[in-house]
Structure formats: structure tokens, C-alpha cells
Amino acid sequence: MEVTKFRSIDTVVLSFSDPIPPYVGSVITSADESNKINFNPGKIVTFSKDAQSTVNAALQMLNGKTGKGQIIIGIDLGVAVLEDDMVIAIYHIPSREVPGVVKQILEDYPPENSIVRIGHGARLVSAQLSNSLLDLGVLVELVDETGTTPAMGRGIHGPEISDIIAAINIARLTGTTPGIQDLEPSIGEIKRIQEMSRKLSHGKASIPRELARKVAKYELSLEEAIRMHEYDSPD
């Protein structure tokens, strides 16, 4: 039996021959082995989709959450899921993966009882995500994210922490309901990306407009676009 810490919660790894300690509030196992475990069936979580979703489900159970309260998903560079104002799941993922993760989250909760709140800062990301969710029957709101990203105190490091806190703050703010939005980057947005490519390459490259357009639409990262441009450029 091995006891470890996960998110400041004691976890224990058991074999079938080990007795389950009385302080255990939830058990994670496979679907094939769940019927072999002598434990309250209502507190057994079977592995599904991915490790993070499975652990989040177990933590919800420990917190007494069932997914039947109001679900609010806040989105910045992080993603936070709240049930009745309690944080029940967090994610920190690349922008291009956000739509898929949000749709996966909504598979576990009734869309009619869910709200997705998106920070308005990255216009094309928020527009793309909002457009992709409108057909799911979930309420989408765009939120003014000014002031939602915290200043990090001494000894607290990592952009992931501030991104997740910003997502939690966004989830707790009301916003406006958008319609279908234009996903075409503006001339100004394309020029800003071209300027960023010059700075990132220390003046060696300025990516062409079409590559900058793909970066703006999150089809490529800026680094990928610079590499493609350098590969295609003559020596």
C-alpha cells in the first residue's frame, strides 16, 4: 500500500488483497474490475476518456457534487468548471484544444443547465469557440476579462496558475450573449502577427500574410509559421 499526495489530498494505491482504509471516500478503478471491489458502488469511479477527467469525477464525488447543479465553464488560457460556484475541475491546455475539451466536458453535464463564459481578450479564439458551441444548446456569454488575471505574489510561479485563476474569475462574471461571429482576422491583427514574427526571429523573418492569417485563426503556432517561412525561403 502506497500513500501519496495529489492536489493536497491523500491518495492510496491498493491491490485487491489490501483492505480499503476507512478514510477513503472514493475509489478509481477500471470498468472490468469495479465489480470485484468491496466498496460503496456509489463511490466507485471507473476510468473513462482520460486520467484528468477521471480524477476530476472522483474529486467531485468527494466534494459532494453530482453534476446536477448549475454548471459554469470559465475560459481564459485556462479552463475552469464550477458547480454551484464550487470549482470541480480545471484544465490548462493549448488554445486549439479548448473547443474539444469544452465539448467533452458538456457531454458529462446537461447543456440546458450549463453556461460557458469566455474571456473576450482573444477575439478570434472566443469567436471560434462561441460559434462552435451555439449548436449544442448551451448558453454562451462573452465576459469582459479586464482584471481577472491576478498579480502573482512572492513564491508563486507559473503562468498556468494565473491562467486558471483567471478562468475561475471569468466563470463568476456575467457577460453578453453573442450571435454567430466573423472568424476572418482583420488587417490589423495580421500585421500585429507579422510584427511578432519579426521580434521572435530577431529581425530575421517576417512571415507572409497567408501564414499570419493561419496563426490568427489558430491553425498554426507562430513558431510553426516562422519555421515554414524559413524552409520555403531561398538561401
N, C-alpha and C positions, 0 to 999 in steps of 0.2 A: 504494500500500500504506500503510495507516494502523495504527500500533501504539498501543494504549490499555491501560489497566488496568481489570480487573474483579475484585472480591474479592481484590485483591493478586496477581492472575495476569495476565501479559501476554496480550493478545488482539490479533489482527491481522485486518484486513478485506482480502480479496483479490478480484480479478477472475479470470476464467478464464485470462487471459493472464499472470497473475503466477505465478511459481514458489512452491511451498509451502516456507517455511523449514524447515530440518532440526529446529528446536526445537519445532515444532508437534506436540502429542500427540493432538489431537482436532480434527475439522472438523465444523462445523454447517452444514447446507445444507437445501434443500427436497428432498422425495422425487423431484420431477421432474428435479432437477439432480444427484442423487447419483451417477448412473452416468457423469457427464461429468467427474468429479474423479479425477485420478490419485493416489490415496492408499489406504492400507490400508483395505479395506472394513470391517474390524472396529473401526476407529477413526473411522468417519463416523457422526454423529448427525443424523437427519432431524428437521426441526421438526414437533412434534406437540402438540396440546392448547393449550399456551400457552408464552410465552417462558421463564418461570421453570422449568417442568418440563423444557424442552429443555436449558437451561443446566445444571440440576442433573444431567441424564443425562450431559452432557459432562464435568462435574466428577467424577462417579462413575467414569467411564472413566479420567480422569487419575489418580485415586486407586487404580486397580486394583480397583474394586468392580464387581460384576456383578449385584447383587440376589439372589444365590443364598445369601448368608449369612443369619444371623438378622436380621430387620428389626424394629426397635423404634421406635414413633412416640410421642413425648412431647408432651403437650398442656397448655399453660397458656393465657395470652393469645397466646402464640406456638405454633408447631408445629415440632418438630424430628424428622428422620428419621435414625436411626442404623443402620448395618450393621456387625455385629460390633464395636460400641462406637465406630465412627468416624462422625462427623456427615457425612451425604452430601446433606442438603437441609434448608433452613429456610424458614419462611413466617411472615409477620405479617399477619393478616387479621382482619376483624370476626368476633365470636363466631358470628353467624348463618351465616357462610360455612364454618365449620370442618367440619361434617359432610360437606359436599360435597367439600371438598378432601381430607379423610381417605379418603373412598371412592375418589376419583380416584387417590390415592397407592396404595391397596391394589389397584387394577387392574394396577399395574405389578409387584407382588410377590405370591408365593403366600400366601394368607391363613393356611394351615396352618403357615407358618414365620414368622408375624408376631405381634407383641404391640402393643397400643395401651394406653398408660399415661396416665391422665387425672388431673390435679390435682383434689383433692376440694373446693377452696375455693368455687367457684361451683356450688352444689348442683344447680340446675335445668339449667345448661349441661352438667355432667358426666352427669347422669341422661339428658338428651335424647340426647346423643352416644352414651353407653353403650347405651341401648335401640336406637338406630338401627344399631349395629354387631353386635349379638348374632346376627342372622340371616346374617351374612356368613361365619361360620365362623372368625373371628379371635378370639384370646384378648384380653379386655379386663380391665384392672386399674385400680382406683381407688387413687391414691397420696396419702399424707399429704404435702402440699406445703409444710409448715412448714419455713422455712429455705432453700427452693430459689431464692428471688429474691435476687440478690446486692445488696450495697451498691455503688453506683457510685463509683469513685474520681475524683479530680480530673481534669478534662479529658475525662471520658467522659460523654456526654449521650444522652438519648433513651430513652423507655420501651420502644421496640422492642427495644433491646439487652438490657435486663434481662428482658423477657418471653421472648425467645428462649433466653437462658441458663437461665431457669427451666424452660423446656420440655426443654432438654437434660438438666438435673439430674433432672427427673421421669422421663425415659426411662431413667435409670440406677438408679432405685429400684424395688424390688419392692412390689407392692400386694396388695389383696384383690380377688377376682373377684365382681362384683355379679350379681344377678339383674335381672329387669325392675323398674324403679324408678318411683315415683309422680312424675308431672310436674306435679301441681297445687300451685301456690305456697301456702304457709301464710299464715295471717292476719298473723303477724309479718313475713313477707317483703313482703307487700303494704303493710303500714303503714310499713315502712322506705322503700319506694319512694315512698310519698306524702310522707314527710318529706323525702326527697331532692328531690322536685319543688318543695316549698316553698323549700328552700335555693337551688336552682338558679334559681328565678324571683324570688329576693329577697323572698319572702313574698307575691308577687302571685297565685300559683296553687297549689292543692293538687289534683292530678288525682284523679278519681273511682276507685273501687275496680276497675271493669272495665278501665279503661286501665292502672292499676297492675298488674293481673293479666297483661295483654298484654306489658308491659315485663318483668315477671318471667319470662315464658316466651320472651323474646327475639323476640317478634313485632313489637315496636316499640322504638325507642330512647326514652330518657327525654325527649330534646329533642322528638322527634316527638309523643309523648303530650302534652307541655305545649302545643305548638302546636295540636294538635287540640282540647284542652280550651279554650284561649283563643278559638279560632274558633267553637266551639259555645256559648260563654258569652255571655249578653246583655250589652250595653254598660252 
